[in-house]
Amino acid sequence: MLNLVRRAIVCAMTTNTDQAALPQVTDPADPADAANEASDATPESTRAKMLRFEARGFTPIRHTFVQQPLSAKVRKAKLGEIVTARQGRELNAYLLLLVNHARLTKEDHPWPAGAWARALSSSAGAPLPNSAVSRIWKNLGDLELIDRSRKWRRAHVLPRDESGKRKYARPRPDMATGEKKEQEIYFILPAAFWTDGWHENLTLPGRAVLLILLHETSGRDETYLPYEQADNWYGISAKTAQRGIHELMDHKLITVRSQRVAAEFSATGWADRRYFTLTGPFSRAARTELQNKTARESAARSSKGEGSE
């Protein structure tokens, strides 16, 4: 009888051990499992996380990134240099650095190249290799738009200001006077540039002209952009300006108004002058509301004693 009891105990222990050793198979249709399988970071989720660090919903960009002041002999600025070099990835990377500047200065450990590669990758298609990120940093360094060092065996990258002349700090025209005030004036790039996919759906000419129009309409609803003046004013070719305008028109990001003006040296004695107005999230009204919303939220935090960054 005692032997029978012992055999029963051994059988029970063996059965439990075998069951514990079996892999736990779950139903692949289980929503929880599907969520776990899809939990890897994507280009969209990485950019969304970065954009949360810029809580205002827009990024301020000094006008000197697009165009040097009237007092300058040459008005071509860093944007024109980027376009001339056909460095579309570098443009996106620099804009993302501006988005994340405040966070990057607080991080003890630099973000790995893989995170930047993912953020700069297209939503569709193969991700950028890490080596591409190294080339991007090198090119931005050559443009004097970043400071780069090594920290914790990683590239530690911080943006320089939009002119490339000094370390980056948030534009503060209210704290400057004279010529320095002119260098601090900025326009804003709404977060819709990223969230609506325009950073990848627009070509480099389209993105460049979008930035030019944001720059030119920061104080007015529409602007005049003659193709033949694009090189003198912004350092981009007439063909690039034309391609960019047509692309924005195709995507319905701008409207066009024509005005007949006198042209003494034309065959007809007149010419059409075209004025461009940004639409949707890039319209002047939408940008003004973004800034007003930020001002209201900042005032509310101040009244509660929370302060602001």
Summary of the structure (lengths in Angstrom):
residues: 309
radius of gyration: 27.1
end to end distance: 79.6
largest distance: 121.1
contacts: 836
relative contact order: 0.11
helix: 52%
strand: 15%
